[in-house]
Amino acid sequence: MRGPHGAGDTLTFAARAKPRLILDFATLTGSCVGALSTRMSGAITNRMELVPTVIEAGWKSGERVWPFPLEKDYDKALKSTSPT
């Protein structure tokens, strides 16, 4: 699946199984490309303890990863304004 709608559908379906962890790995997200170019991926997580693991997994697979902040005061700015 491609695009935000496909990713959203996939994540919603996966969440129904109540997994302990879901990783959504998208390398060409527009804001990440603007910040890092197409040479690196951005890691955005609400579980900061996972950042080193994500970076290491990227290196092992040939993908360079840089962590982005995701602090509580970002929550409002990240809310979607599009209808569901």
C-alpha positions as CSV (number, residue, x, y, z in Angstrom):
1,M,0.0,0.0,0.0
2,R,1.2,3.5,-0.7
3,G,0.4,6.9,0.8
4,P,-1.0,8.0,4.1
5,H,-4.4,6.3,3.7
6,G,-2.9,2.9,2.9
7,A,-0.5,3.3,5.9
8,G,-3.3,4.4,8.2
9,D,-5.5,1.4,7.1
10,T,-2.6,-1.0,7.6
11,L,-1.7,0.4,11.1
12,T,-5.4,0.3,12.2
13,F,-5.6,-3.3,11.1
14,A,-2.4,-4.2,12.8
15,A,-3.5,-2.5,16.1
16,R,-6.5,-4.7,16.3
17,A,-4.2,-7.6,17.3
18,K,-3.0,-5.6,20.3
19,P,0.7,-6.0,19.6
20,R,3.3,-4.8,22.1
21,L,5.0,-2.8,19.3
22,I,4.2,-1.5,15.9
23,L,6.9,0.0,13.6
24,D,5.9,2.1,10.7
25,F,9.0,2.7,8.6
26,A,8.5,5.3,5.9
27,T,11.6,6.7,4.2
28,L,10.1,9.3,1.9
29,T,7.7,11.2,4.2
30,G,7.7,14.7,2.9
31,S,8.8,16.5,6.0
32,C,11.7,14.0,6.5
33,V,12.8,14.6,2.9
34,G,12.7,18.3,3.5
35,A,14.8,18.0,6.7
36,L,17.1,15.2,5.8
37,S,17.0,14.8,2.0
38,T,16.4,11.3,0.5
39,R,19.7,10.0,2.0
40,M,18.4,9.5,5.5
41,S,15.2,8.4,7.3
42,G,13.7,10.1,10.3
43,A,12.8,8.2,13.4
44,I,9.8,9.6,15.2
45,T,8.6,7.7,18.3
46,N,6.8,8.1,21.6
47,R,9.1,5.5,23.1
48,M,12.5,7.1,23.2
49,E,14.1,3.9,24.6
50,L,13.6,2.4,21.1
51,V,15.5,5.1,19.2
52,P,18.9,3.3,19.5
53,T,17.4,0.1,18.3
54,V,15.8,1.8,15.3
55,I,19.0,3.5,14.4
56,E,21.0,0.2,14.7
57,A,18.4,-1.6,12.6
58,G,18.7,1.1,9.9
59,W,22.5,0.8,9.9
60,K,22.3,-3.0,9.6
61,S,19.9,-2.7,6.6
62,G,21.9,0.0,4.9
63,E,19.5,2.8,5.9
64,R,20.8,5.9,7.8
65,V,18.3,7.0,10.5
66,W,18.2,10.3,12.4
67,P,15.9,10.8,15.5
68,F,13.3,13.5,15.5
69,P,11.9,14.9,18.7
70,L,8.4,13.9,19.8
71,E,7.7,15.8,23.0
72,K,4.2,16.2,24.6
73,D,3.9,19.8,23.4
74,Y,3.9,18.5,19.8
75,D,0.7,16.5,20.2
76,K,-1.7,19.4,19.2
77,A,0.4,20.2,16.1
78,L,0.4,16.6,15.0
79,K,-3.4,16.2,15.1
80,S,-4.9,15.6,11.7
81,T,-7.3,18.3,10.5
82,S,-8.7,16.1,7.7
83,P,-12.0,14.3,8.2
84,T,-11.8,10.6,9.1
